[in-house]
Amino acid sequence: MIQDEKYSISSVHWIVKTSDFAVVTFVYDWSGLMNGEPAAGTGRGTSSLVHENGTWLLASEHLGPKAGN
């Protein structure tokens, strides 16, 4: 469990974007406290989103290390 977590994304690249479906890649950074100690990390992610009933829903997401890490 991460306390006081801060999470941000950057380098957003929309691979597919229609009115019903989207796939996006991004870089993420996080920081917070784990067991009372400062901790942080970074990586890359891919999310698939579907648009249903006027709302965008997360269908799947993969988070992993940046290339070369």
SULZIPE-V712139 format. One record per pair of residues at least 12 apart in sequence whose C-alpha atoms are under 7 Angstrom apart, sorted by the first residue. I is the first residue (numbers start at 1). GAP is how many residues later the second one is. Records with the same first field share a line. If there is no record, write none. Layout:
I: GAP, GAP
This chain:
1: 33
2: 30, 31, 32
3: 29, 30, 31
4: 28, 29
5: 25, 26, 27
6: 24, 25, 26
7: 22, 23, 24
8: 20, 21, 22
9: 17, 18, 19, 20
10: 16, 17, 18
11: 15, 16
12: 12, 13, 14
13: 12, 13
20: 30, 31
21: 28, 29, 30
22: 26, 27, 28
23: 24, 25, 26
24: 22, 23, 24
25: 20, 21, 22
26: 18, 19, 20
27: 16, 17, 18
28: 14, 15, 16
29: 12, 13, 14
30: 12
42: 23
43: 20, 21, 22, 23
44: 19, 20, 21, 22
45: 17, 18, 19
46: 15, 16, 17
47: 13, 14, 15
48: 12, 13
